[in-house]
Amino acid sequence: MSHPTTARHSDPGTTPGADRPPLAAGRRLGARRIGIPALVFMIIAASAPLTVVAGGVPSNFAVTSLVGIPLSFIVLGVVLVLFSIGYAAMSRHVHNAGAFYAYIAKGLGKPVGVGASLVAVVAYNCMQIGIAGMFGFALSSFLAGVAGISLPWWVCALAAWVVVGLMGVNRVDLSAKVLGIVVALEFLVVIIFDVMSFGAAPEGVTADGLVPDQLFATGVGAALAFSIAAFMGFESGAIYNEEVKDPRRTAGIATLIAISVIALFYAFSSWAMVVGEGASNVIARSQEFGPDLMFVFLAENAGDWFVTLANLMFITSLFAALVAFHNIVARYFFALGRERVLPGWLERTGRHSGAPVAGSLAQSGVALVVILVFGVAGAGSDDPLFPVLTLFTWLTNMGAFGLVLLMALTSLAVLGFLRRFTGEYSFWTRTVAPGLAAVGLIVLFVVIVVNFNVLIGSEGYSMLSWLLPAIVLVPGLLGTLWAWRLRSHRPETYRGIGAGGQLD
């Protein structure tokens, strides 16, 4: 592969998106700097371990009233491991920063791939910007409680926006190093919480939380819909396949490791929460304290300094997720600009960093607009939880909705793509694993649709129950129509769809 060139501008006199072949060979991201450990940290950072354990798990207990939340992570982990088997195999052949886009284009056809690409752009933007709402609220509350500094949530969110934007236009290994440190500290805080929970164990250490009857009951659909959001970002390994040291192995291995670690860690830590609170109390305590439950427990069982540290790490966990999802969106913009599916200027990369500068700036621009809109909308609200109940809840659930759909489509694409490699992969890898994953993910997608009103905190079906999913799906339909237009009006561009990062 050639050394990354960058910051190339469109040819004089050529408008972005003109019908010319995508210049894949000259449009590369940074040099191969990412190894397996760094990529595992980047994948896990997107799932924000401390945020999930401190915020997502108690919310799941509270909303569903099911003690079996720990088991939900194991069930979903099995489905996603099956997904990753075919995903990893396909990643050996498809090296494209727009991973889902390229996989679906090659396995299900270019029109479906372009539609999927716009769903991915919207969904990942929703995840990143939604997390900014929670970050703004958490940092604002922390500063008020610790230092007596009163700042609006949107000011704190914009502070993160600046730092994330600066990291996005720099070398990717800088992000990897920062995320590696943050993730390691997150794990340490949660492990200490786990140990304290088993030490407290007011009802003893039991299997409660891992018993099937405690999960597979009324509310199981909502429980699985909540829990799948904890895994979002695990599929991002393949997005960095143009920047990893070994594109045929690194992404696949890192994805399998990350899924296994995430599933087991979340299952164990949520089980520890059941043990620490007591199976008969964990639902009521979660409903009373919500996302503060972990910190309330720490305040009761540890020193104030550790509670402060845990709160600070919660904020850095959110920041790590912001960086991870920003990088993903930037690379999608880059991939789509390189292939002229979106305007060609989005392919521009940094001269020295090899980072997708234009894509990074585009993501920052979208995030700025949405944060400001919600900032203005919430200006008259007296509820300090406004950014959590609206920006965070609405957008992250929109993101999870879109990403589960994309994973289901990708499983079907893997089936279509790998059938030509009968001599290279086993029947299990080519057919059984992706087939089972497709069934599981389609069922999960239906569950999310049915329970979407629960996920966004709406009582009964409301306009938001269909409007928010529509914001994710409509761009996909428009993308499919756009691909058909490209096929008839710009055939050279159409032929290059999904091929921008292919290494021969």
PyMOL commands that set and color helices and strands:
alter all, ss='L'
color gray80, all
select helices_A, chain A and resi 24-26+36-47+49-64+69-91+99-108+110-146+153-168+172-200+212-214+220-231+234-240+250-277+282-301+304-338+344-347+357-377+386-418+427-450+452-455+463-489+491-495
alter helices_A, ss='H'
color red, helices_A
deselect
rebuild
show_as cartoon
